[in-house]
């Protein structure tokens, strides 16, 4: 049943699009997230927290990876989404769990962070402006129809695709610690060498920089001189948290709101005004099944205010005042430019 709070005559519905481009195939996968279908812990109601980003990345890797041994990931230097300890721990976790033998995570130079995803987003935005968007499904249909073989889209929500949002930040806090000086590194490399996990980082510089071992600063309880038995026990604890008395990833699910909007009194008055324009009773009952029109009978349309009587002298004086105001603003801008 369509509720009045779900109508968007006053404010348009929002949609978040998260894209991951596979440089091997050249196809970008766009996750279309409807309004109210992502955890409320995200920043300003958008999908920008590290746990939300990693949940979408986990969905992409689960659906598109076919046993590749190495993973090369590129991202910009945004600290809230990409360059943080939670994302670094995620790639290390994927190597420890055996999903990949090697993972390289690279960041582009600040000021030159435009990549292939930005180009494909620009093309998608042009097509969205050329079409009438009536629902979130329309965004998916336009992307799949207009960019067949180059882009694909799927509606990512808890209702349609079985999307599960995990609090990776809390889960990784059991095994990984915050990496000091993370902003100074531009390259990260994680690998399993002879059964031992290694993590290295490197700075971006004109001169050749050596890889720095960051395994001790990343893994909790890891020391450089620990023997193979202790090292394997530490990795086994990460691979099997329940056996070590810790919480598994499934215990860190994030709740998703039901998307219902709370209507304030001011908002309700706005919907009452909108309801007056729906003069057709059949159309009204189709949008508001089960609701009586008498509920909005007190919201009468206000009478138009009488037109103000003005003579020619008053109109001329107003016109002169407008011209003087424009000239004054123009002189002010010219004065600021000269200084």
C-alpha positions as CSV (number, residue, x, y, z in Angstrom):
1,X,0.0,0.0,0.0
2,X,1.4,3.4,-1.0
3,X,1.6,5.7,2.0
4,X,1.6,9.5,1.8
5,X,5.1,9.6,3.2
6,X,6.3,7.7,0.2
7,X,5.2,10.3,-2.3
8,X,7.9,12.6,-3.5
9,X,6.0,15.6,-4.9
10,X,7.8,17.9,-2.5
11,X,11.3,16.2,-2.4
12,X,12.6,13.9,-5.0
13,X,13.7,10.3,-4.0
14,X,17.4,9.8,-3.6
15,X,19.4,7.0,-5.1
16,X,23.1,6.1,-4.4
17,X,25.2,4.5,-7.1
18,X,28.3,2.6,-6.2
19,X,30.4,1.5,-9.2
20,X,33.3,-1.0,-9.5
21,X,35.0,-1.4,-12.9
22,X,36.7,-4.6,-13.9
23,X,39.7,-3.4,-15.9
24,X,40.1,-6.9,-17.4
25,X,36.7,-7.1,-19.0
26,X,36.1,-3.3,-19.2
27,X,32.6,-3.8,-17.6
28,X,31.6,-1.6,-14.7
29,X,29.1,-2.9,-12.2
30,X,26.8,-0.3,-10.7
31,X,25.1,-1.0,-7.4
32,X,21.9,1.0,-7.3
33,X,20.9,1.6,-3.6
34,X,17.4,3.0,-3.0
35,X,16.8,5.5,-0.4
36,X,16.4,4.0,3.1
37,X,17.9,0.6,2.0
38,X,21.3,1.1,3.6
39,X,22.5,1.3,7.2
40,X,21.8,4.6,9.0
41,X,25.4,4.7,10.3
42,X,26.6,6.0,7.0
43,X,27.7,9.6,6.7
44,X,24.9,12.1,5.9
45,X,22.6,9.2,4.8
46,X,24.9,8.2,2.0
47,X,27.0,5.0,1.4
48,X,30.3,6.4,2.5
49,X,31.4,4.6,5.6
50,X,34.1,1.9,5.2
51,X,31.8,-0.9,6.3
52,X,29.2,0.0,3.6
53,X,31.9,0.2,0.9
54,X,33.3,-3.2,1.9
55,X,29.9,-4.8,2.0
56,X,29.3,-3.8,-1.6
57,X,32.8,-4.8,-2.6
58,X,32.3,-8.2,-1.0
59,X,29.1,-8.6,-3.0
60,X,31.0,-7.8,-6.2
61,X,33.9,-10.2,-5.5
62,X,31.4,-13.0,-4.6
63,X,29.5,-12.6,-7.8
64,X,32.3,-11.8,-10.3
65,X,35.5,-13.6,-9.2
66,X,36.2,-17.0,-10.6
67,X,39.2,-18.2,-8.7
68,X,41.8,-15.6,-9.8
69,X,45.0,-15.9,-7.8
70,X,45.9,-12.2,-7.7
71,X,43.9,-9.0,-7.2
72,X,45.0,-5.5,-8.2
73,X,42.8,-2.7,-6.8
74,X,43.1,1.0,-7.5
75,X,41.3,3.8,-5.6
76,X,41.6,7.5,-4.9
77,X,42.9,9.0,-1.6
78,X,39.5,9.5,0.0
79,X,40.1,8.6,3.7
80,X,36.5,7.9,4.5
81,X,35.9,5.3,1.8
82,X,39.2,3.9,0.6
83,X,42.4,4.9,2.4
84,X,41.7,3.8,6.0
85,X,42.7,0.9,8.2
86,X,39.4,-0.9,7.7
87,X,39.9,-1.3,4.0
88,X,43.6,-2.2,4.4
89,X,42.6,-4.9,6.9
90,X,39.9,-6.2,4.5
91,X,42.5,-7.0,1.7
92,X,44.8,-8.6,4.3
93,X,41.9,-10.7,5.5
94,X,41.1,-11.9,2.0
95,X,44.7,-13.1,1.6
96,X,44.7,-14.8,5.0
97,X,41.5,-16.6,4.3
98,X,42.9,-17.9,0.9
99,X,40.6,-16.0,-1.4
100,X,43.7,-14.5,-3.2
101,X,47.3,-15.4,-3.1
102,X,48.4,-11.8,-3.7
103,X,46.6,-8.5,-3.4
104,X,48.1,-5.1,-4.5
105,X,46.2,-2.0,-3.4
106,X,47.4,1.3,-5.1
107,X,46.4,4.9,-4.7
108,X,46.7,7.5,-7.4
109,X,48.5,10.8,-7.0
110,X,46.5,13.5,-5.3
111,X,45.1,15.9,-8.0
112,X,45.2,13.1,-10.6
113,X,42.6,10.8,-9.2
114,X,40.2,10.6,-12.2
115,X,39.9,7.0,-13.3
116,X,37.8,4.9,-15.6
117,X,34.9,4.8,-13.1
118,X,34.5,8.6,-13.2
119,X,34.3,8.4,-17.1
120,X,31.6,5.8,-17.0
121,X,29.7,7.6,-14.3
122,X,29.7,10.7,-16.6
123,X,28.3,8.8,-19.5
124,X,25.6,7.2,-17.2
125,X,24.7,10.7,-15.9
126,X,24.1,12.0,-19.4
127,X,21.7,9.2,-20.2
128,X,19.8,9.6,-16.9
129,X,19.3,13.3,-17.7
130,X,17.9,12.4,-21.1
131,X,15.3,10.0,-19.8
132,X,12.4,10.3,-17.3
133,X,13.3,8.5,-14.1
134,X,10.1,7.4,-12.3
135,X,11.6,4.7,-10.0
136,X,14.8,3.1,-8.9
137,X,14.2,0.3,-11.4
138,X,14.3,2.8,-14.2
139,X,17.9,3.6,-13.3
140,X,18.8,-0.1,-13.6
141,X,16.9,-0.5,-16.9
142,X,18.5,2.5,-18.5
143,X,22.0,1.4,-17.6
144,X,21.5,-2.1,-18.8
145,X,19.8,-1.0,-22.0
146,X,22.0,1.9,-23.0
147,X,25.4,0.5,-22.0
148,X,25.0,-3.2,-22.8
149,X,28.4,-4.9,-22.7
150,X,30.1,-1.9,-21.1
151,X,28.1,-1.3,-17.9
152,X,25.7,-3.3,-15.8
153,X,23.5,-2.3,-12.9
154,X,21.6,-4.2,-10.2
155,X,19.2,-3.0,-7.6
156,X,21.1,-3.6,-4.3
157,X,18.7,-3.7,-1.3
158,X,17.8,-6.1,1.4
159,X,14.4,-6.9,-0.3
160,X,15.4,-7.6,-3.9
161,X,19.0,-8.9,-4.0
162,X,19.5,-10.3,-0.5
163,X,22.2,-7.7,0.3
164,X,23.8,-8.2,3.7
165,X,25.5,-5.2,5.3
166,X,28.3,-6.2,7.7
167,X,30.1,-4.0,10.3
168,X,33.6,-4.8,9.0
169,X,35.2,-2.1,11.2
170,X,34.0,-3.9,14.4
171,X,34.9,-7.3,13.1
172,X,38.4,-6.4,12.1
173,X,39.1,-4.7,15.4
174,X,39.5,-8.2,16.9
175,X,42.5,-9.1,14.8
176,X,43.9,-5.9,13.2
177,X,45.0,-2.6,14.6
178,X,45.2,0.9,13.1
179,X,48.2,1.3,10.9
180,X,50.2,4.4,11.9
181,X,51.2,6.8,9.1
182,X,48.7,5.3,6.6
183,X,48.4,8.6,4.7
184,X,52.0,8.6,3.8
185,X,51.8,5.3,1.8
186,X,50.5,4.9,-1.7
187,X,51.1,1.2,-2.4
188,X,50.2,-1.8,-0.3
189,X,51.0,-5.5,-1.0
190,X,49.7,-8.5,0.8
191,X,50.8,-12.1,0.0
192,X,51.3,-15.6,1.4
193,X,54.9,-16.7,1.0
194,X,55.8,-20.2,2.2
195,X,52.8,-20.3,4.4
196,X,53.5,-17.0,6.1
197,X,51.5,-13.9,5.7
198,X,53.4,-10.7,4.8
199,X,52.2,-7.1,4.4
200,X,54.3,-4.4,2.8
201,X,53.8,-0.7,2.0
202,X,55.6,1.8,-0.1
203,X,55.6,5.6,-0.4
204,X,55.2,7.5,-3.6
205,X,58.3,9.5,-4.4
206,X,60.4,10.6,-7.4
207,X,63.2,8.5,-6.0
208,X,62.9,4.7,-5.8
209,X,61.5,3.7,-2.4
210,X,61.9,0.3,-0.8
211,X,59.0,-1.7,0.4
212,X,58.4,-1.4,4.2
213,X,57.2,-4.5,6.2
214,X,54.0,-3.4,8.1
215,X,53.0,-6.9,9.3
216,X,53.8,-6.2,12.9
217,X,51.9,-2.9,12.8
218,X,48.9,-4.5,11.2
219,X,48.3,-7.8,12.9
220,X,47.5,-7.8,16.6
221,X,49.9,-10.1,18.5
222,X,52.3,-10.5,15.5
223,X,56.1,-10.0,16.1
224,X,58.8,-10.4,13.5
225,X,60.7,-13.2,15.2
226,X,57.7,-15.5,16.0
227,X,58.1,-19.0,14.8
228,X,56.0,-20.8,12.2
229,X,53.8,-22.5,14.8
230,X,52.8,-19.3,16.5
231,X,52.3,-17.6,13.1
232,X,50.0,-20.3,11.9
233,X,48.1,-20.2,15.2
234,X,47.5,-16.5,14.7
235,X,46.3,-16.9,11.1
236,X,44.1,-19.8,12.2
237,X,42.4,-17.5,14.7
238,X,41.6,-15.0,11.9
239,X,40.3,-17.8,9.6
240,X,38.2,-19.4,12.3
241,X,37.1,-16.8,14.9
242,X,34.6,-19.1,16.6
243,X,37.2,-21.6,17.4
244,X,39.3,-18.9,19.1
245,X,36.3,-17.7,21.2
246,X,35.7,-14.6,19.0
247,X,32.7,-13.4,17.0
248,X,32.4,-14.4,13.4
249,X,31.5,-12.0,10.6
250,X,27.8,-13.0,10.6
251,X,27.5,-11.6,14.1
252,X,28.3,-8.1,12.9
253,X,25.3,-7.5,10.7
254,X,24.2,-3.9,10.4
255,X,20.5,-3.1,10.7
256,X,18.8,-1.5,7.8
257,X,15.9,0.9,8.4
258,X,12.6,0.1,6.8
259,X,12.6,3.3,4.8
260,X,9.5,4.8,6.4
261,X,9.8,8.5,6.8
262,X,8.5,10.3,9.9
263,X,6.0,13.0,9.0
264,X,6.2,16.2,11.0
265,X,3.4,18.7,11.3
266,X,4.9,21.0,8.7
267,X,5.5,18.1,6.4
268,X,2.0,16.9,6.8
269,X,0.6,20.3,5.9
270,X,2.7,20.1,2.7
271,X,1.2,16.8,1.8
272,X,-2.3,18.1,2.5
273,X,-1.7,20.9,0.0
274,X,-0.5,18.3,-2.5
275,X,-3.6,16.2,-1.8
276,X,-5.8,19.1,-2.9
277,X,-4.4,19.0,-6.4
278,X,-5.4,15.3,-6.7
279,X,-9.0,16.3,-7.5
280,X,-9.8,13.0,-9.3
281,X,-11.4,10.7,-6.7
282,X,-10.4,7.5,-8.5
283,X,-6.8,8.6,-8.8
284,X,-6.9,9.6,-5.1
285,X,-8.1,6.3,-4.0
286,X,-5.5,4.6,-6.1
287,X,-2.7,6.4,-4.4
288,X,-4.2,6.4,-0.9
289,X,-6.1,3.1,-0.5
290,X,-7.8,2.9,2.8
291,X,-7.5,6.6,3.6
292,X,-10.5,8.9,3.8
293,X,-10.6,12.2,2.1
294,X,-12.3,13.7,5.1
295,X,-9.0,13.6,6.9
296,X,-7.8,16.5,4.7
297,X,-11.0,18.5,4.6
298,X,-9.6,21.1,7.0
299,X,-6.7,21.8,4.6
300,X,-8.5,24.3,2.4
301,X,-6.7,26.1,-0.3
302,X,-5.9,29.7,0.8
303,X,-7.7,32.6,-0.9
304,X,-5.5,34.5,-3.3
305,X,-4.2,37.8,-1.9
306,X,-5.7,40.9,-3.5
307,X,-3.5,42.6,-6.0
308,X,-1.8,45.7,-4.7
309,X,-3.0,48.9,-6.5
310,X,-0.1,50.9,-7.8
311,X,0.0,53.9,-10.0
312,X,2.5,54.9,-12.7
313,X,4.6,57.0,-10.3
314,X,5.1,54.1,-7.9
315,X,6.0,51.7,-10.7
316,X,8.5,54.2,-12.1
317,X,10.1,54.7,-8.6
318,X,10.4,50.9,-8.2
319,X,12.1,50.6,-11.5
320,X,14.6,53.3,-10.7
321,X,15.4,51.7,-7.4
322,X,16.0,48.4,-9.1
323,X,18.4,50.0,-11.6
324,X,20.2,51.8,-8.8
325,X,20.6,48.6,-6.8
326,X,22.0,46.7,-9.8
327,X,24.5,49.5,-10.6
328,X,25.6,49.6,-7.0
329,X,26.2,45.8,-6.9
330,X,28.1,46.1,-10.2
331,X,30.3,48.9,-8.9
332,X,31.0,46.8,-5.8
333,X,32.1,43.8,-7.8
334,X,34.3,46.0,-10.0
335,X,35.9,47.5,-6.9
336,X,36.7,44.1,-5.4
337,X,38.2,42.9,-8.7
338,X,40.5,46.0,-8.9
339,X,41.8,45.5,-5.4
